[in-house]
């Protein structure tokens, strides 16, 4: 039997991950963790805005936020991200769409 709540949560997580407000931040994690100062400068948004945009994916463990001295370090759980995206039947269309968008923007 399909757990509708679990399916809804999965759909919401995927929609959040590929949404422009979150995906632009996640793209910065492709080569590893990033500190808040780097993200603020690179993306031109405040730390509070970064935290707000990532709040849902942080709450579900897709991104971690840790204090390291006076820095806040963000890290994506790439294994977890890959698992949820690969398990989605629309994964190929999402990847194709993002690839096309990336090529258009570059």
C-alpha positions in Angstrom: 0.0 0.0 0.0 1.3 3.5 -0.9 1.8 5.9 2.0 0.2 9.1 0.6 1.8 11.2 3.2 5.2 9.9 2.4 4.6 10.4 -1.3 3.4 13.9 -0.7 6.5 14.6 1.4 8.8 13.2 -1.3 7.0 15.3 -4.0 7.4 18.5 -1.9 11.0 17.8 -1.2 11.8 17.3 -4.9 9.8 20.4 -5.8 11.8 22.4 -3.2 15.1 20.9 -4.4 14.6 21.9 -8.0 13.0 25.2 -7.3 15.1 28.2 -8.3 15.5 29.6 -4.8 17.0 26.4 -3.5 18.7 24.9 -6.6 20.8 28.0 -7.1 22.3 27.4 -3.6 22.6 23.7 -4.0 24.6 24.2 -7.2 27.3 25.8 -5.1 27.7 22.6 -3.1 28.6 20.5 -6.1 32.3 20.7 -5.2 31.8 20.5 -1.5 30.8 22.5 1.6 30.7 26.2 1.5 30.8 28.8 4.3 28.1 31.5 4.7 30.4 34.4 3.7 31.2 32.7 0.3 27.5 32.0 -0.3 26.5 35.5 0.6 29.0 37.1 -1.7 28.5 34.6 -4.6 24.7 34.7 -4.5 24.2 38.3 -3.3 21.7 37.3 -0.6 21.9 37.6 3.2 22.6 34.8 5.6 19.1 35.0 6.9 17.8 34.5 3.3 20.1 31.5 2.8 18.8 29.9 6.0 15.2 30.6 5.0 15.6 29.2 1.5 17.3 26.1 2.8 15.1 25.6 6.0 13.0 22.8 4.5 15.9 20.8 3.1 17.9 21.3 6.3 14.9 20.1 8.4 14.8 16.9 6.2 18.6 16.3 6.4 19.5 17.1 2.7 21.7 20.0 3.9 23.5 20.5 7.1 24.5 23.8 8.7 27.3 23.8 11.3 29.0 26.5 13.3 32.8 26.4 12.9 34.3 29.1 14.9 32.9 32.4 13.6 31.8 30.7 10.3 28.7 28.9 9.4 29.4 25.9 7.1 26.7 24.5 4.8 27.1 21.0 3.3 24.8 19.0 1.1 24.3 15.3 1.7 24.9 14.3 -1.9 24.1 10.6 -1.4 20.7 11.5 0.1 20.1 14.0 -2.7 21.0 11.5 -5.4 18.8 8.8 -3.8 15.7 10.9 -3.8 16.2 12.3 -7.2 17.0 8.9 -8.8 13.9 7.4 -7.2 11.6 9.9 -8.8 10.0 8.8 -12.1 10.3 12.4 -13.4 14.1 12.6 -12.6 15.1 12.4 -16.3 12.8 15.2 -17.3 14.0 17.4 -14.4 17.7 16.8 -15.3 17.0 17.4 -19.0 15.2 20.7 -18.1 18.0 21.9 -15.8 20.7 21.0 -18.3 18.8 22.9 -21.0 18.4 25.9 -18.7 22.1 25.8 -17.7 23.2 25.7 -21.4 20.9 28.6 -22.2 22.2 30.7 -19.3 25.8 29.9 -20.2 
